[in-house]
Amino acid sequence: MTTAGQTPQPADAEFLNKYTAMMVSVWKDENEERKLLADPRQFAIDAGLPVAEGKAVRLERGQVDGLFTAEQLLGDWNGAEHVLHVPEAPLIDISELDERELEAVAGGVSETKVNIIVACVVNA
């Protein structure tokens, strides 16, 4: 797990990439949002997030004042319960992204070697 000031480890980066793709899918598709609201635990599993056996998944839909950090997302996921932050509205205007940029954000891939978590986390 990442600690403050550290670059995410490969397993952390994979988690954050899947988390980002999950968020974007919810914001882009009302059917995905309905699935999330109906069963957050199963939605997280289907998104490829590591859901511990017997551990609850709590959905947090509140808007944030600032930006999520990798440490916050990882820490909240790895607490006593899994906390899944999916604000009701995107933190960025995904309609302004072209296909390549949207794919990079949703897939966690970037040609510029920058990890972007829904424009919330940037690691050089």
Backbone atoms as SQL, in Angstrom:
CREATE TABLE atoms (id INTEGER PRIMARY KEY, chain TEXT, resi INTEGER, resn TEXT, atom TEXT, x REAL, y REAL, z REAL);
INSERT INTO atoms VALUES
  (1, 'A', 1, 'MET', 'N', 0.836, -1.188, 0.000),
  (2, 'A', 1, 'MET', 'CA', 0.000, 0.000, 0.000),
  (3, 'A', 1, 'MET', 'C', 0.874, 1.241, 0.000),
  (4, 'A', 2, 'THR', 'N', 0.406, 2.280, -0.626),
  (5, 'A', 2, 'THR', 'CA', 1.129, 3.528, -0.718),
  (6, 'A', 2, 'THR', 'C', 1.044, 4.296, 0.597),
  (7, 'A', 3, 'THR', 'N', 2.165, 4.875, 1.004),
  (8, 'A', 3, 'THR', 'CA', 2.139, 5.784, 2.143),
  (9, 'A', 3, 'THR', 'C', 2.374, 7.188, 1.622),
  (10, 'A', 4, 'ALA', 'N', 2.105, 8.184, 2.432),
  (11, 'A', 4, 'ALA', 'CA', 2.196, 9.575, 2.002),
  (12, 'A', 4, 'ALA', 'C', 3.541, 9.860, 1.348),
  (13, 'A', 5, 'GLY', 'N', 3.479, 10.496, 0.184),
  (14, 'A', 5, 'GLY', 'CA', 4.684, 10.902, -0.508),
  (15, 'A', 5, 'GLY', 'C', 5.312, 9.825, -1.378),
  (16, 'A', 6, 'GLN', 'N', 4.787, 8.608, -1.357),
  (17, 'A', 6, 'GLN', 'CA', 5.343, 7.535, -2.165),
  (18, 'A', 6, 'GLN', 'C', 4.591, 7.406, -3.477),
  (19, 'A', 7, 'THR', 'N', 5.306, 6.915, -4.488),
  (20, 'A', 7, 'THR', 'CA', 4.669, 6.582, -5.749),
  (21, 'A', 7, 'THR', 'C', 3.907, 5.282, -5.552),
  (22, 'A', 8, 'PRO', 'N', 2.681, 5.176, -6.081),
  (23, 'A', 8, 'PRO', 'CA', 1.940, 3.923, -5.928),
  (24, 'A', 8, 'PRO', 'C', 2.721, 2.742, -6.479),
  (25, 'A', 9, 'GLN', 'N', 2.651, 1.635, -5.786),
  (26, 'A', 9, 'GLN', 'CA', 3.272, 0.396, -6.232),
  (27, 'A', 9, 'GLN', 'C', 2.451, -0.169, -7.384),
  (28, 'A', 10, 'PRO', 'N', 3.016, -1.129, -8.160),
  (29, 'A', 10, 'PRO', 'CA', 2.263, -1.677, -9.300),
  (30, 'A', 10, 'PRO', 'C', 0.870, -2.182, -8.934),
  (31, 'A', 11, 'ALA', 'N', 0.722, -2.874, -7.813),
  (32, 'A', 11, 'ALA', 'CA', -0.599, -3.363, -7.402),
  (33, 'A', 11, 'ALA', 'C', -1.522, -2.182, -7.092),
  (34, 'A', 12, 'ASP', 'N', -0.983, -1.140, -6.470),
  (35, 'A', 12, 'ASP', 'CA', -1.771, 0.057, -6.175),
  (36, 'A', 12, 'ASP', 'C', -2.181, 0.745, -7.473),
  (37, 'A', 13, 'ALA', 'N', -1.249, 0.855, -8.417),
  (38, 'A', 13, 'ALA', 'CA', -1.533, 1.500, -9.695),
  (39, 'A', 13, 'ALA', 'C', -2.608, 0.729, -10.448),
  (40, 'A', 14, 'GLU', 'N', -2.553, -0.588, -10.411),
  (41, 'A', 14, 'GLU', 'CA', -3.576, -1.406, -11.069),
  (42, 'A', 14, 'GLU', 'C', -4.940, -1.157, -10.422),
  (43, 'A', 15, 'PHE', 'N', -4.981, -1.127, -9.092),
  (44, 'A', 15, 'PHE', 'CA', -6.217, -0.840, -8.369),
  (45, 'A', 15, 'PHE', 'C', -6.761, 0.524, -8.772),
  (46, 'A', 16, 'LEU', 'N', -5.894, 1.549, -8.768),
  (47, 'A', 16, 'LEU', 'CA', -6.322, 2.908, -9.089),
  (48, 'A', 16, 'LEU', 'C', -6.812, 3.007, -10.534),
  (49, 'A', 17, 'ASN', 'N', -6.178, 2.286, -11.449),
  (50, 'A', 17, 'ASN', 'CA', -6.626, 2.278, -12.840),
  (51, 'A', 17, 'ASN', 'C', -8.027, 1.680, -12.954),
  (52, 'A', 18, 'LYS', 'N', -8.260, 0.580, -12.260),
  (53, 'A', 18, 'LYS', 'CA', -9.587, -0.059, -12.293),
  (54, 'A', 18, 'LYS', 'C', -10.627, 0.836, -11.627),
  (55, 'A', 19, 'TYR', 'N', -10.239, 1.484, -10.541),
  (56, 'A', 19, 'TYR', 'CA', -11.134, 2.389, -9.822),
  (57, 'A', 19, 'TYR', 'C', -11.547, 3.536, -10.737),
  (58, 'A', 20, 'THR', 'N', -10.578, 4.101, -11.448),
  (59, 'A', 20, 'THR', 'CA', -10.842, 5.196, -12.371),
  (60, 'A', 20, 'THR', 'C', -11.787, 4.766, -13.483),
  (61, 'A', 21, 'ALA', 'N', -11.506, 3.619, -14.076),
  (62, 'A', 21, 'ALA', 'CA', -12.354, 3.111, -15.155),
  (63, 'A', 21, 'ALA', 'C', -13.779, 2.899, -14.651),
  (64, 'A', 22, 'MET', 'N', -13.918, 2.410, -13.421),
  (65, 'A', 22, 'MET', 'CA', -15.228, 2.189, -12.829),
  (66, 'A', 22, 'MET', 'C', -15.972, 3.516, -12.669),
  (67, 'A', 23, 'MET', 'N', -15.292, 4.541, -12.143),
  (68, 'A', 23, 'MET', 'CA', -15.919, 5.855, -11.970),
  (69, 'A', 23, 'MET', 'C', -16.403, 6.410, -13.306),
  (70, 'A', 24, 'VAL', 'N', -15.534, 6.381, -14.296),
  (71, 'A', 24, 'VAL', 'CA', -15.881, 6.928, -15.612),
  (72, 'A', 24, 'VAL', 'C', -17.065, 6.174, -16.206),
  (73, 'A', 25, 'SER', 'N', -17.094, 4.852, -16.042),
  (74, 'A', 25, 'SER', 'CA', -18.204, 4.066, -16.604),
  (75, 'A', 25, 'SER', 'C', -19.532, 4.476, -15.963),
  (76, 'A', 26, 'VAL', 'N', -19.517, 4.761, -14.672),
  (77, 'A', 26, 'VAL', 'CA', -20.735, 5.186, -13.973),
  (78, 'A', 26, 'VAL', 'C', -21.189, 6.554, -14.478),
  (79, 'A', 27, 'TRP', 'N', -20.248, 7.455, -14.687),
  (80, 'A', 27, 'TRP', 'CA', -20.588, 8.798, -15.138),
  (81, 'A', 27, 'TRP', 'C', -21.054, 8.819, -16.589),
  (82, 'A', 28, 'LYS', 'N', -20.591, 7.872, -17.392),
  (83, 'A', 28, 'LYS', 'CA', -20.934, 7.851, -18.811),
  (84, 'A', 28, 'LYS', 'C', -22.208, 7.076, -19.119),
  (85, 'A', 29, 'ASP', 'N', -22.606, 6.147, -18.264),
  (86, 'A', 29, 'ASP', 'CA', -23.667, 5.211, -18.617),
  (87, 'A', 29, 'ASP', 'C', -24.651, 5.055, -17.455),
  (88, 'A', 30, 'GLU', 'N', -25.899, 5.451, -17.680),
  (89, 'A', 30, 'GLU', 'CA', -26.918, 5.360, -16.629),
  (90, 'A', 30, 'GLU', 'C', -27.164, 3.927, -16.187),
  (91, 'A', 31, 'ASN', 'N', -27.021, 2.962, -17.091),
  (92, 'A', 31, 'ASN', 'CA', -27.188, 1.556, -16.713),
  (93, 'A', 31, 'ASN', 'C', -26.120, 1.134, -15.714),
  (94, 'A', 32, 'GLU', 'N', -24.901, 1.598, -15.925),
  (95, 'A', 32, 'GLU', 'CA', -23.821, 1.294, -14.983),
  (96, 'A', 32, 'GLU', 'C', -24.117, 1.922, -13.627),
  (97, 'A', 33, 'GLU', 'N', -24.622, 3.136, -13.633),
  (98, 'A', 33, 'GLU', 'CA', -24.960, 3.793, -12.372),
  (99, 'A', 33, 'GLU', 'C', -26.055, 3.022, -11.638),
  (100, 'A', 34, 'ARG', 'N', -27.054, 2.541, -12.365),
  (101, 'A', 34, 'ARG', 'CA', -28.123, 1.751, -11.738),
  (102, 'A', 34, 'ARG', 'C', -27.558, 0.476, -11.103),
  (103, 'A', 35, 'LYS', 'N', -26.634, -0.179, -11.792),
  (104, 'A', 35, 'LYS', 'CA', -26.011, -1.390, -11.248),
  (105, 'A', 35, 'LYS', 'C', -25.245, -1.061, -9.974),
  (106, 'A', 36, 'LEU', 'N', -24.514, 0.049, -9.995),
  (107, 'A', 36, 'LEU', 'CA', -23.758, 0.476, -8.818),
  (108, 'A', 36, 'LEU', 'C', -24.689, 0.713, -7.638),
  (109, 'A', 37, 'LEU', 'N', -25.766, 1.433, -7.874),
  (110, 'A', 37, 'LEU', 'CA', -26.696, 1.754, -6.794),
  (111, 'A', 37, 'LEU', 'C', -27.412, 0.510, -6.275),
  (112, 'A', 38, 'ALA', 'N', -27.693, -0.436, -7.146),
  (113, 'A', 38, 'ALA', 'CA', -28.405, -1.653, -6.749),
  (114, 'A', 38, 'ALA', 'C', -27.552, -2.566, -5.874),
  (115, 'A', 39, 'ASP', 'N', -26.255, -2.661, -6.174),
  (116, 'A', 39, 'ASP', 'CA', -25.390, -3.586, -5.436),
  (117, 'A', 39, 'ASP', 'C', -23.934, -3.132, -5.542),
  (118, 'A', 40, 'PRO', 'N', -23.521, -2.169, -4.694),
  (119, 'A', 40, 'PRO', 'CA', -22.156, -1.645, -4.774),
  (120, 'A', 40, 'PRO', 'C', -21.077, -2.722, -4.642),
  (121, 'A', 41, 'ARG', 'N', -21.316, -3.710, -3.802),
  (122, 'A', 41, 'ARG', 'CA', -20.311, -4.771, -3.598),
  (123, 'A', 41, 'ARG', 'C', -20.097, -5.560, -4.885),
  (124, 'A', 42, 'GLN', 'N', -21.182, -5.991, -5.506),
  (125, 'A', 42, 'GLN', 'CA', -21.060, -6.762, -6.743),
  (126, 'A', 42, 'GLN', 'C', -20.490, -5.901, -7.861),
  (127, 'A', 43, 'PHE', 'N', -20.877, -4.632, -7.884),
  (128, 'A', 43, 'PHE', 'CA', -20.355, -3.725, -8.909),
  (129, 'A', 43, 'PHE', 'C', -18.842, -3.599, -8.775),
  (130, 'A', 44, 'ALA', 'N', -18.361, -3.452, -7.548),
  (131, 'A', 44, 'ALA', 'CA', -16.913, -3.353, -7.320),
  (132, 'A', 44, 'ALA', 'C', -16.208, -4.632, -7.767),
  (133, 'A', 45, 'ILE', 'N', -16.797, -5.783, -7.459),
  (134, 'A', 45, 'ILE', 'CA', -16.214, -7.060, -7.881),
  (135, 'A', 45, 'ILE', 'C', -16.162, -7.130, -9.402),
  (136, 'A', 46, 'ASP', 'N', -17.272, -6.778, -10.055),
  (137, 'A', 46, 'ASP', 'CA', -17.338, -6.806, -11.514),
  (138, 'A', 46, 'ASP', 'C', -16.347, -5.840, -12.154),
  (139, 'A', 47, 'ALA', 'N', -16.034, -4.745, -11.458),
  (140, 'A', 47, 'ALA', 'CA', -15.066, -3.763, -11.954),
  (141, 'A', 47, 'ALA', 'C', -13.628, -4.219, -11.749),
  (142, 'A', 48, 'GLY', 'N', -13.455, -5.348, -11.059),
  (143, 'A', 48, 'GLY', 'CA', -12.114, -5.884, -10.843),
  (144, 'A', 48, 'GLY', 'C', -11.428, -5.385, -9.594),
  (145, 'A', 49, 'LEU', 'N', -12.183, -4.720, -8.715),
  (146, 'A', 49, 'LEU', 'CA', -11.590, -4.248, -7.463),
  (147, 'A', 49, 'LEU', 'C', -11.488, -5.409, -6.483),
  (148, 'A', 50, 'PRO', 'N', -10.431, -5.421, -5.664),
  (149, 'A', 50, 'PRO', 'CA', -10.242, -6.528, -4.723),
  (150, 'A', 50, 'PRO', 'C', -11.150, -6.400, -3.502),
  (151, 'A', 51, 'VAL', 'N', -12.261, -7.107, -3.520),
  (152, 'A', 51, 'VAL', 'CA', -13.229, -7.068, -2.418),
  (153, 'A', 51, 'VAL', 'C', -12.942, -8.247, -1.500),
  (154, 'A', 52, 'ALA', 'N', -12.596, -7.937, -0.248),
  (155, 'A', 52, 'ALA', 'CA', -12.269, -8.978, 0.727),
  (156, 'A', 52, 'ALA', 'C', -13.520, -9.765, 1.109),
  (157, 'A', 53, 'GLU', 'N', -13.338, -11.048, 1.295),
  (158, 'A', 53, 'GLU', 'CA', -14.427, -11.938, 1.709),
  (159, 'A', 53, 'GLU', 'C', -15.059, -11.415, 3.003),
  (160, 'A', 54, 'GLY', 'N', -16.372, -11.229, 2.998),
  (161, 'A', 54, 'GLY', 'CA', -17.106, -10.810, 4.182),
  (162, 'A', 54, 'GLY', 'C', -17.000, -9.331, 4.519),
  (163, 'A', 55, 'LYS', 'N', -16.263, -8.563, 3.735),
  (164, 'A', 55, 'LYS', 'CA', -16.096, -7.139, 4.004),
  (165, 'A', 55, 'LYS', 'C', -17.151, -6.340, 3.238),
  (166, 'A', 56, 'ALA', 'N', -17.800, -5.415, 3.933),
  (167, 'A', 56, 'ALA', 'CA', -18.838, -4.591, 3.320),
  (168, 'A', 56, 'ALA', 'C', -18.226, -3.562, 2.377),
  (169, 'A', 57, 'VAL', 'N', -18.988, -3.208, 1.345),
  (170, 'A', 57, 'VAL', 'CA', -18.624, -2.117, 0.440),
  (171, 'A', 57, 'VAL', 'C', -19.640, -1.015, 0.651),
  (172, 'A', 58, 'ARG', 'N', -19.164, 0.134, 1.116),
  (173, 'A', 58, 'ARG', 'CA', -20.043, 1.281, 1.358),
  (174, 'A', 58, 'ARG', 'C', -19.839, 2.297, 0.253),
  (175, 'A', 59, 'LEU', 'N', -20.919, 2.667, -0.406),
  (176, 'A', 59, 'LEU', 'CA', -20.877, 3.638, -1.488),
  (177, 'A', 59, 'LEU', 'C', -20.969, 5.045, -0.923),
  (178, 'A', 60, 'GLU', 'N', -20.053, 5.904, -1.319),
  (179, 'A', 60, 'GLU', 'CA', -20.040, 7.309, -0.906),
  (180, 'A', 60, 'GLU', 'C', -20.228, 8.150, -2.163),
  (181, 'A', 61, 'ARG', 'N', -21.393, 8.834, -2.281),
  (182, 'A', 61, 'ARG', 'CA', -21.724, 9.599, -3.490),
  (183, 'A', 61, 'ARG', 'C', -21.521, 11.096, -3.328),
  (184, 'A', 62, 'GLY', 'N', -21.079, 11.551, -2.176),
  (185, 'A', 62, 'GLY', 'CA', -20.947, 12.982, -1.935),
  (186, 'A', 62, 'GLY', 'C', -19.910, 13.648, -2.814),
  (187, 'A', 63, 'GLN', 'N', -20.183, 14.900, -3.146),
  (188, 'A', 63, 'GLN', 'CA', -19.222, 15.689, -3.912),
  (189, 'A', 63, 'GLN', 'C', -18.106, 16.140, -2.974),
  (190, 'A', 64, 'VAL', 'N', -16.916, 16.175, -3.480),
  (191, 'A', 64, 'VAL', 'CA', -15.771, 16.586, -2.683),
  (192, 'A', 64, 'VAL', 'C', -15.410, 18.021, -3.027),
  (193, 'A', 65, 'ASP', 'N', -14.849, 18.729, -2.054),
  (194, 'A', 65, 'ASP', 'CA', -14.415, 20.109, -2.288),
  (195, 'A', 65, 'ASP', 'C', -13.131, 20.146, -3.101),
  (196, 'A', 66, 'GLY', 'N', -12.263, 19.205, -2.828),
  (197, 'A', 66, 'GLY', 'CA', -10.981, 19.173, -3.531),
  (198, 'A', 66, 'GLY', 'C', -10.898, 17.950, -4.422),
  (199, 'A', 67, 'LEU', 'N', -9.715, 17.424, -4.530),
  (200, 'A', 67, 'LEU', 'CA', -9.470, 16.268, -5.372),
  (201, 'A', 67, 'LEU', 'C', -9.083, 15.074, -4.518),
  (202, 'A', 68, 'PHE', 'N', -9.458, 13.877, -4.963),
  (203, 'A', 68, 'PHE', 'CA', -9.034, 12.669, -4.271),
  (204, 'A', 68, 'PHE', 'C', -7.539, 12.457, -4.506),
  (205, 'A', 69, 'THR', 'N', -6.887, 11.907, -3.509),
  (206, 'A', 69, 'THR', 'CA', -5.492, 11.510, -3.670),
  (207, 'A', 69, 'THR', 'C', -5.443, 9.987, -3.719),
  (208, 'A', 70, 'ALA', 'N', -4.357, 9.466, -4.247),
  (209, 'A', 70, 'ALA', 'CA', -4.177, 8.014, -4.268),
  (210, 'A', 70, 'ALA', 'C', -4.226, 7.473, -2.851),
  (211, 'A', 71, 'GLU', 'N', -3.600, 8.173, -1.921),
  (212, 'A', 71, 'GLU', 'CA', -3.571, 7.728, -0.531),
  (213, 'A', 71, 'GLU', 'C', -4.977, 7.653, 0.059),
  (214, 'A', 72, 'GLN', 'N', -5.815, 8.636, -0.243),
  (215, 'A', 72, 'GLN', 'CA', -7.181, 8.646, 0.289),
  (216, 'A', 72, 'GLN', 'C', -7.987, 7.483, -0.270),
  (217, 'A', 73, 'LEU', 'N', -7.936, 7.289, -1.589),
  (218, 'A', 73, 'LEU', 'CA', -8.701, 6.203, -2.206),
  (219, 'A', 73, 'LEU', 'C', -8.237, 4.846, -1.698),
  (220, 'A', 74, 'LEU', 'N', -6.925, 4.650, -1.629),
  (221, 'A', 74, 'LEU', 'CA', -6.384, 3.380, -1.134),
  (222, 'A', 74, 'LEU', 'C', -6.699, 3.177, 0.344),
  (223, 'A', 75, 'GLY', 'N', -6.507, 4.218, 1.141),
  (224, 'A', 75, 'GLY', 'CA', -6.764, 4.119, 2.576),
  (225, 'A', 75, 'GLY', 'C', -8.218, 3.825, 2.883),
  (226, 'A', 76, 'ASP', 'N', -9.123, 4.523, 2.186),
  (227, 'A', 76, 'ASP', 'CA', -10.551, 4.300, 2.418),
  (228, 'A', 76, 'ASP', 'C', -10.976, 2.914, 1.938),
  (229, 'A', 77, 'TRP', 'N', -10.359, 2.413, 0.891),
  (230, 'A', 77, 'TRP', 'CA', -10.695, 1.076, 0.399),
  (231, 'A', 77, 'TRP', 'C', -10.187, 0.005, 1.358),
  (232, 'A', 78, 'ASN', 'N', -9.053, 0.252, 1.983),
  (233, 'A', 78, 'ASN', 'CA', -8.415, -0.753, 2.831),
  (234, 'A', 78, 'ASN', 'C', -8.721, -0.586, 4.310),
  (235, 'A', 79, 'GLY', 'N', -9.755, 0.178, 4.657),
  (236, 'A', 79, 'GLY', 'CA', -10.138, 0.365, 6.053),
  (237, 'A', 79, 'GLY', 'C', -10.985, -0.788, 6.571),
  (238, 'A', 80, 'ALA', 'N', -11.731, -0.528, 7.634),
  (239, 'A', 80, 'ALA', 'CA', -12.583, -1.553, 8.256),
  (240, 'A', 80, 'ALA', 'C', -13.648, -2.056, 7.291),
  (241, 'A', 81, 'GLU', 'N', -14.067, -1.181, 6.395),
  (242, 'A', 81, 'GLU', 'CA', -14.961, -1.552, 5.307),
  (243, 'A', 81, 'GLU', 'C', -14.386, -0.926, 4.032),
  (244, 'A', 82, 'HIS', 'N', -14.769, -1.445, 2.888),
  (245, 'A', 82, 'HIS', 'CA', -14.343, -0.844, 1.627),
  (246, 'A', 82, 'HIS', 'C', -15.242, 0.363, 1.361),
  (247, 'A', 83, 'VAL', 'N', -14.653, 1.543, 1.223),
  (248, 'A', 83, 'VAL', 'CA', -15.418, 2.736, 0.893),
  (249, 'A', 83, 'VAL', 'C', -15.172, 3.037, -0.585),
  (250, 'A', 84, 'LEU', 'N', -16.254, 3.079, -1.337),
  (251, 'A', 84, 'LEU', 'CA', -16.202, 3.307, -2.769),
  (252, 'A', 84, 'LEU', 'C', -16.696, 4.720, -3.048),
  (253, 'A', 85, 'HIS', 'N', -15.763, 5.625, -3.373),
  (254, 'A', 85, 'HIS', 'CA', -16.109, 7.016, -3.668),
  (255, 'A', 85, 'HIS', 'C', -16.477, 7.143, -5.141),
  (256, 'A', 86, 'VAL', 'N', -17.734, 7.474, -5.399),
  (257, 'A', 86, 'VAL', 'CA', -18.187, 7.747, -6.767),
  (258, 'A', 86, 'VAL', 'C', -19.117, 8.962, -6.677),
  (259, 'A', 87, 'PRO', 'N', -18.543, 10.171, -6.745),
  (260, 'A', 87, 'PRO', 'CA', -19.388, 11.359, -6.676),
  (261, 'A', 87, 'PRO', 'C', -20.488, 11.310, -7.740),
  (262, 'A', 88, 'GLU', 'N', -21.627, 11.928, -7.430),
  (263, 'A', 88, 'GLU', 'CA', -22.756, 11.899, -8.365),
  (264, 'A', 88, 'GLU', 'C', -22.433, 12.582, -9.679),
  (265, 'A', 89, 'ALA', 'N', -21.621, 13.620, -9.635),
  (266, 'A', 89, 'ALA', 'CA', -21.232, 14.323, -10.861),
  (267, 'A', 89, 'ALA', 'C', -19.726, 14.153, -11.053),
  (268, 'A', 90, 'PRO', 'N', -19.285, 14.064, -12.311),
  (269, 'A', 90, 'PRO', 'CA', -17.850, 13.921, -12.571),
  (270, 'A', 90, 'PRO', 'C', -17.051, 15.078, -11.992),
  (271, 'A', 91, 'LEU', 'N', -15.840, 14.767, -11.581),
  (272, 'A', 91, 'LEU', 'CA', -14.944, 15.799, -11.071),
  (273, 'A', 91, 'LEU', 'C', -14.283, 16.561, -12.208),
  (274, 'A', 92, 'ILE', 'N', -14.427, 16.029, -13.418),
  (275, 'A', 92, 'ILE', 'CA', -13.932, 16.690, -14.622),
  (276, 'A', 92, 'ILE', 'C', -15.055, 16.637, -15.645),
  (277, 'A', 93, 'ASP', 'N', -14.979, 17.488, -16.662),
  (278, 'A', 93, 'ASP', 'CA', -15.977, 17.466, -17.723),
  (279, 'A', 93, 'ASP', 'C', -15.527, 16.452, -18.761),
  (280, 'A', 94, 'ILE', 'N', -16.038, 15.216, -18.639),
  (281, 'A', 94, 'ILE', 'CA', -15.600, 14.158, -19.534),
  (282, 'A', 94, 'ILE', 'C', -16.084, 14.370, -20.961),
  (283, 'A', 95, 'SER', 'N', -17.063, 15.257, -21.169),
  (284, 'A', 95, 'SER', 'CA', -17.537, 15.537, -22.523),
  (285, 'A', 95, 'SER', 'C', -16.501, 16.314, -23.323),
  (286, 'A', 96, 'GLU', 'N', -15.556, 16.974, -22.634),
  (287, 'A', 96, 'GLU', 'CA', -14.531, 17.745, -23.324),
  (288, 'A', 96, 'GLU', 'C', -13.314, 16.906, -23.707),
  (289, 'A', 97, 'LEU', 'N', -13.261, 15.644, -23.257),
  (290, 'A', 97, 'LEU', 'CA', -12.137, 14.789, -23.587),
  (291, 'A', 97, 'LEU', 'C', -12.366, 14.131, -24.937),
  (292, 'A', 98, 'ASP', 'N', -11.294, 14.058, -25.757),
  (293, 'A', 98, 'ASP', 'CA', -11.435, 13.325, -27.007),
  (294, 'A', 98, 'ASP', 'C', -11.323, 11.832, -26.718),
  (295, 'A', 99, 'GLU', 'N', -11.566, 10.985, -27.700),
  (296, 'A', 99, 'GLU', 'CA', -11.576, 9.532, -27.499),
  (297, 'A', 99, 'GLU', 'C', -10.266, 9.033, -26.896),
  (298, 'A', 100, 'ARG', 'N', -9.136, 9.524, -27.383),
  (299, 'A', 100, 'ARG', 'CA', -7.836, 9.086, -26.888),
  (300, 'A', 100, 'ARG', 'C', -7.650, 9.463, -25.425),
  (301, 'A', 101, 'GLU', 'N', -8.024, 10.684, -25.057),
  (302, 'A', 101, 'GLU', 'CA', -7.897, 11.132, -23.672),
  (303, 'A', 101, 'GLU', 'C', -8.842, 10.362, -22.760),
  (304, 'A', 102, 'LEU', 'N', -10.077, 10.145, -23.217),
  (305, 'A', 102, 'LEU', 'CA', -11.040, 9.403, -22.421),
  (306, 'A', 102, 'LEU', 'C', -10.576, 7.976, -22.205),
  (307, 'A', 103, 'GLU', 'N', -10.032, 7.362, -23.241),
  (308, 'A', 103, 'GLU', 'CA', -9.508, 6.005, -23.112),
  (309, 'A', 103, 'GLU', 'C', -8.340, 5.970, -22.134),
  (310, 'A', 104, 'ALA', 'N', -7.486, 6.993, -22.178),
  (311, 'A', 104, 'ALA', 'CA', -6.348, 7.055, -21.261),
  (312, 'A', 104, 'ALA', 'C', -6.811, 7.168, -19.820),
  (313, 'A', 105, 'VAL', 'N', -7.821, 8.009, -19.578),
  (314, 'A', 105, 'VAL', 'CA', -8.330, 8.164, -18.217),
  (315, 'A', 105, 'VAL', 'C', -9.049, 6.895, -17.770),
  (316, 'A', 106, 'ALA', 'N', -9.923, 6.376, -18.611),
  (317, 'A', 106, 'ALA', 'CA', -10.705, 5.192, -18.244),
  (318, 'A', 106, 'ALA', 'C', -9.838, 3.962, -18.114),
  (319, 'A', 107, 'GLY', 'N', -8.801, 3.865, -18.931),
  (320, 'A', 107, 'GLY', 'CA', -7.951, 2.688, -18.896),
  (321, 'A', 107, 'GLY', 'C', -6.703, 2.868, -18.072),
  (322, 'A', 108, 'GLY', 'N', -6.486, 4.072, -17.563),
  (323, 'A', 108, 'GLY', 'CA', -5.314, 4.319, -16.744),
  (324, 'A', 108, 'GLY', 'C', -4.018, 4.332, -17.524),
  (325, 'A', 109, 'VAL', 'N', -4.083, 4.584, -18.828),
  (326, 'A', 109, 'VAL', 'CA', -2.890, 4.564, -19.662),
  (327, 'A', 109, 'VAL', 'C', -2.646, 5.969, -20.155),
  (328, 'A', 110, 'SER', 'N', -1.407, 6.349, -20.213),
  (329, 'A', 110, 'SER', 'CA', -1.086, 7.660, -20.729),
  (330, 'A', 110, 'SER', 'C', 0.245, 7.627, -21.440),
  (331, 'A', 111, 'GLU', 'N', 0.294, 8.234, -22.612),
  (332, 'A', 111, 'GLU', 'CA', 1.538, 8.296, -23.359),
  (333, 'A', 111, 'GLU', 'C', 2.557, 9.207, -22.686),
  (334, 'A', 112, 'THR', 'N', 2.119, 10.092, -21.808),
  (335, 'A', 112, 'THR', 'CA', 3.019, 11.035, -21.169),
  (336, 'A', 112, 'THR', 'C', 3.555, 10.530, -19.834),
  (337, 'A', 113, 'LYS', 'N', 3.303, 9.270, -19.505),
  (338, 'A', 113, 'LYS', 'CA', 3.801, 8.659, -18.275),
  (339, 'A', 113, 'LYS', 'C', 3.270, 9.343, -17.026),
  (340, 'A', 114, 'VAL', 'N', 2.045, 9.825, -17.074),
  (341, 'A', 114, 'VAL', 'CA', 1.399, 10.442, -15.928),
  (342, 'A', 114, 'VAL', 'C', 0.171, 9.612, -15.596),
  (343, 'A', 115, 'ASN', 'N', 0.056, 9.178, -14.350),
  (344, 'A', 115, 'ASN', 'CA', -1.135, 8.450, -13.927),
  (345, 'A', 115, 'ASN', 'C', -2.182, 9.469, -13.524),
  (346, 'A', 116, 'ILE', 'N', -3.358, 9.375, -14.116),
  (347, 'A', 116, 'ILE', 'CA', -4.442, 10.299, -13.808),
  (348, 'A', 116, 'ILE', 'C', -5.592, 9.487, -13.247),
  (349, 'A', 117, 'ILE', 'N', -6.048, 9.845, -12.083),
  (350, 'A', 117, 'ILE', 'CA', -7.203, 9.204, -11.493),
  (351, 'A', 117, 'ILE', 'C', -8.336, 10.231, -11.568),
  (352, 'A', 118, 'VAL', 'N', -9.090, 10.154, -12.633),
  (353, 'A', 118, 'VAL', 'CA', -10.191, 11.068, -12.889),
  (354, 'A', 118, 'VAL', 'C', -9.764, 12.511, -12.596),
  (355, 'A', 119, 'ALA', 'N', -8.602, 12.867, -13.087),
  (356, 'A', 119, 'ALA', 'CA', -8.033, 14.180, -12.893),
  (357, 'A', 119, 'ALA', 'C', -7.943, 14.541, -11.419),
  (358, 'A', 120, 'CYS', 'N', -7.932, 13.523, -10.575),
  (359, 'A', 120, 'CYS', 'CA', -7.862, 13.763, -9.145),
  (360, 'A', 120, 'CYS', 'C', -6.453, 13.531, -8.620),
  (361, 'A', 121, 'VAL', 'N', -5.756, 12.587, -9.188),
  (362, 'A', 121, 'VAL', 'CA', -4.440, 12.222, -8.711),
  (363, 'A', 121, 'VAL', 'C', -3.478, 12.293, -9.882),
  (364, 'A', 122, 'VAL', 'N', -2.412, 13.024, -9.735),
  (365, 'A', 122, 'VAL', 'CA', -1.414, 13.094, -10.788),
  (366, 'A', 122, 'VAL', 'C', -0.070, 12.751, -10.162),
  (367, 'A', 123, 'ASN', 'N', 0.576, 11.708, -10.671),
  (368, 'A', 123, 'ASN', 'CA', 1.901, 11.305, -10.212),
  (369, 'A', 123, 'ASN', 'C', 2.859, 11.401, -11.370),
  (370, 'A', 124, 'ALA', 'N', 3.926, 12.128, -11.204),
  (371, 'A', 124, 'ALA', 'CA', 4.920, 12.264, -12.274),
  (372, 'A', 124, 'ALA', 'C', 5.882, 11.088, -12.237);
